[in-house]
Amino acid sequence: MFRVLGVKVFADGIPLSKTSWMHEEYVGGGCGSLCVGGETDERRVEEVTEMIRRGHIEGYQVGVHVTGDRAIDTVAAALIAAQRDHPRPDPRHYLIHGDFISRETLDRLAEAGIGVNMNPTIKWTIADLEPEFVGTERAAYEFPYRSAVDSGVRLMSSSDAPVTMPSWRQGLSTMILRESKASRAVSGPDQTISLEQALRTYTIDAAWQDFAEDWKGSIEVGKVADLTVIEGDLLTVDPHDIPAMAVLRTVVGGTAVYERAQQ
């Protein structure tokens, strides 16, 4: 149930504190910066690049918290360079969050076999706040699920709990609709994806991140029975109603660990 597969590196901060490192200025000024040691941008780039290189050559899977587009480009270049200069089989490095990742960088990561783990419930929670910090266009693009799917990159989803509650049902609804929590306004309608594509990010592709797709992530003979039974049909329900679908049973390793009481 518990394995240590790699190391986590923090490259920058978050948009709402203007600490994500961006190519373009925030509303009101400033571009943020990398959050590693160094007195200049150039020195900080060297520092995070070396951290990533060191993790790679020591044989670890490297996951990097990175949100701003300039930081993402820096991290992508460092991961690709580490794999090129010190080849090893199937390291499965990945970006954590990747809020403002460009399509060009997604294409580069897909080619290099590097994944991206995004957070739909963070998008749902902060979508109404983002324009105040990054403007309307960048706020709508944040967490570009459609661009990621189209690039072919290995795409995973997580909640970043306790930042948001670990509700996969809300995550599915958000990936399909891109509606915000407060106003229910649609933020980035061109970045919606299908139910089937959204489910993969929580299941088989998430198992890939764990080097575990051969024994979990899909319902198949011979794989571990980790699953949730919900009331209703995901294939036909209105996506707005997915978060409220009742959980009837939760099974872990073939054992029912939760059963809803009969009403």
C-alpha positions in Angstrom: 0.0 0.0 0.0 3.0 2.3 0.4 6.1 2.6 -1.7 8.7 5.4 -2.2 9.3 5.7 -5.9 11.1 9.0 -6.2 11.8 12.6 -5.0 9.7 15.8 -5.2 11.3 19.1 -6.2 9.6 22.5 -5.7 10.4 24.8 -8.7 8.1 27.7 -8.1 5.0 28.8 -6.1 1.4 29.4 -7.0 -0.4 32.0 -9.2 -2.6 33.4 -6.4 0.5 34.6 -4.5 2.2 35.7 -7.7 5.0 33.3 -7.0 4.6 31.1 -10.1 7.4 32.1 -12.5 5.7 33.5 -15.6 6.9 34.7 -19.0 4.4 37.6 -18.9 3.8 39.9 -16.0 0.9 39.4 -13.6 -1.9 41.9 -13.4 -0.2 44.7 -11.4 3.3 43.7 -12.3 5.9 41.1 -11.5 6.7 37.7 -13.0 7.4 35.6 -9.9 10.5 33.5 -9.8 11.9 30.0 -9.1 11.8 29.2 -5.4 15.2 27.5 -5.2 18.5 29.1 -4.0 20.3 31.7 -6.1 20.6 35.5 -6.3 19.6 35.7 -10.0 17.2 34.0 -12.4 20.1 32.4 -14.2 21.6 31.0 -11.0 18.2 29.6 -9.9 17.8 27.9 -13.3 21.2 26.3 -12.7 20.1 25.2 -9.2 16.8 23.6 -10.2 18.4 22.0 -13.2 21.1 20.4 -11.0 18.5 19.2 -8.5 16.6 17.4 -11.3 19.8 16.0 -12.9 21.0 14.7 -9.5 17.6 13.0 -8.8 17.7 11.4 -12.2 21.2 10.0 -12.2 20.6 8.6 -8.7 17.9 6.5 -10.1 14.8 8.2 -8.7 11.6 9.2 -10.4 11.5 13.0 -10.2 8.2 14.8 -9.7 8.4 18.6 -9.9 5.9 21.1 -8.4 5.8 23.7 -11.1 3.0 26.1 -12.2 4.2 29.1 -14.1 4.8 28.8 -17.8 8.4 30.0 -17.6 9.2 27.7 -14.7 7.5 24.8 -16.7 9.7 25.4 -19.7 12.8 25.4 -17.5 11.8 22.2 -15.7 10.9 20.5 -19.0 14.3 21.4 -20.5 16.0 20.1 -17.4 14.2 16.8 -17.4 14.7 16.2 -21.1 18.4 17.1 -20.8 18.9 14.7 -17.8 17.3 11.8 -19.8 19.4 12.6 -22.9 22.7 13.0 -21.1 22.2 10.1 -18.6 20.0 7.5 -20.3 18.2 5.0 -18.2 15.1 2.9 -19.0 11.7 4.3 -18.3 12.2 6.9 -15.5 8.7 8.2 -15.7 9.4 11.7 -14.5 6.4 14.0 -14.3 5.3 17.6 -13.7 3.0 18.3 -10.7 0.3 20.9 -11.5 1.6 22.3 -14.8 -1.0 25.1 -14.6 0.1 27.2 -17.6 1.9 24.6 -19.6 2.0 25.5 -23.3 1.0 23.2 -26.2 4.6 23.3 -27.5 6.0 22.1 -24.1 3.3 19.4 -23.9 4.4 18.1 -27.3 8.0 18.0 -26.1 7.1 16.1 -22.9 5.0 13.6 -24.8 7.9 12.8 -27.1 10.2 12.4 -24.1 7.8 10.2 -22.1 7.4 12.7 -19.3 4.0 13.0 -17.7 1.9 15.8 -16.2 -0.4 15.5 -13.2 -3.0 18.3 -13.1 -5.7 19.2 -10.5 -9.2 19.7 -11.8 -10.7 20.5 -8.3 -8.1 23.3 -7.9 -9.4 24.7 -11.2 -13.0 24.4 -9.9 -12.1 26.2 -6.7 -10.0 29.1 -8.0 -11.3 29.8 -11.5 -13.3 32.9 -10.4 -10.2 34.4 -8.7 -7.6 33.8 -11.3 -8.5 36.7 -13.7 -7.6 39.2 -11.0 -4.0 37.8 -11.0 -3.3 36.6 -14.5 -6.0 38.2 -16.7 -9.0 36.6 -18.4 -7.2 34.7 -21.2 -4.5 33.0 -19.1 -7.1 32.2 -16.4 -9.3 30.4 -18.9 -6.3 28.4 -20.2 -5.1 27.3 -16.8 -5.0 23.5 -16.5 -5.2 22.9 -20.3 -6.7 19.4 -20.3 -7.7 19.4 -24.0 -4.3 20.5 -25.1 -2.7 17.8 -23.0 -4.9 15.1 -24.4 -4.4 16.2 -27.9 -0.6 16.3 -27.4 -0.5 12.6 -26.4 1.3 13.4 -23.1 0.7 10.9 -20.2 -1.9 12.9 -18.3 -2.9 12.2 -14.7 -5.2 14.0 -12.2 -5.0 14.4 -8.4 -6.7 16.6 -5.8 -3.6 18.0 -4.1 -5.4 17.3 -0.8 -5.7 19.0 1.6 -5.6 22.0 -0.8 -8.9 20.6 -2.1 -11.0 17.7 -1.0 -10.1 14.4 -2.8 -13.3 14.2 -4.7 -12.8 12.3 -8.0 -16.5 12.9 -8.8 -16.1 16.7 -8.7 -12.9 16.3 -10.7 -14.7 14.4 -13.5 -17.4 17.1 -13.6 -14.8 19.9 -13.8 -12.8 18.3 -16.6 -16.0 17.8 -18.6 -17.6 21.2 -17.9 -14.8 23.6 -16.8 -17.4 25.3 -14.5 -16.2 27.2 -11.4 -17.3 26.5 -7.9 -18.6 30.0 -6.9 -20.2 31.4 -10.1 -20.5 28.2 -12.2 -19.1 30.3 -15.1 -17.3 28.3 -17.7 -13.5 28.9 -17.7 -11.9 27.8 -20.9 -14.6 25.8 -22.8 -12.0 24.8 -25.4 -10.1 22.9 -22.8 -12.9 20.4 -21.9 -12.5 16.7 -22.3 -14.8 13.7 -22.5 -15.8 11.5 -19.6 -13.7 8.6 -20.9 -10.7 10.8 -21.2 -11.2 12.2 -17.7 -11.6 8.8 -16.2 -8.2 7.7 -17.6 -6.5 10.5 -15.7 -7.7 9.0 -12.4 -7.2 5.3 -13.3 -4.9 3.7 -15.9 -2.7 6.8 -16.4 -2.5 7.4 -12.7 -1.3 3.8 -12.3 1.3 4.5 -15.0 2.7 7.3 -12.8 3.1 4.7 -10.0 4.8 2.1 -12.2 1.7 -0.1 -11.5 -0.4 -0.3 -14.6 0.2 -4.0 -14.8 -1.7 -4.6 -11.5 -4.0 -1.7 -11.0 -5.8 1.2 -12.8 -8.4 -0.9 -14.8 -10.9 -3.6 -14.0 -9.4 -6.7 -15.5 -8.9 -10.3 -14.5 -5.7 -10.6 -12.5 -5.6 -7.0 -11.4 -6.2 -5.8 -7.8 -9.9 -5.0 -7.1 -9.7 -1.4 -6.1 -13.0 0.2 -7.1 -16.0 2.3 -6.2 -19.6 1.5 -7.0 -21.8 4.5 -7.4 -25.5 4.9 -7.7 -26.5 5.8 -11.3 -24.9 5.6 -14.7 -21.8 7.7 -15.4 -22.3 7.3 -19.1 -25.7 8.9 -19.2 -25.9 11.2 -16.2 -25.7 15.0 -16.6 -22.1 15.9 -15.8 -23.5 18.6 -13.4 -24.9 15.7 -11.3 -21.8 13.6 -11.0 -20.5 15.2 -7.8 -23.7 14.2 -6.0 -23.8 10.6 -7.2 -24.0 8.5 -4.1 -21.2 6.0 -3.3 -22.8 2.6 -2.6 -19.6 0.6 -2.0 -15.9 1.0 -1.9 -13.6 -2.0 -2.4 -9.9 -2.2 -1.7 -7.9 -5.2 -2.7 -11.1 -7.1 -3.2 -12.4 -6.4 0.3 -15.4 -4.1 0.8 -14.3 -1.3 3.2 -17.4 0.8 2.9 -21.1 -0.1 2.3 -23.8 2.5 2.3 -26.4 1.8 5.0 -29.8 0.6 3.6 -32.4 3.3 3.6 
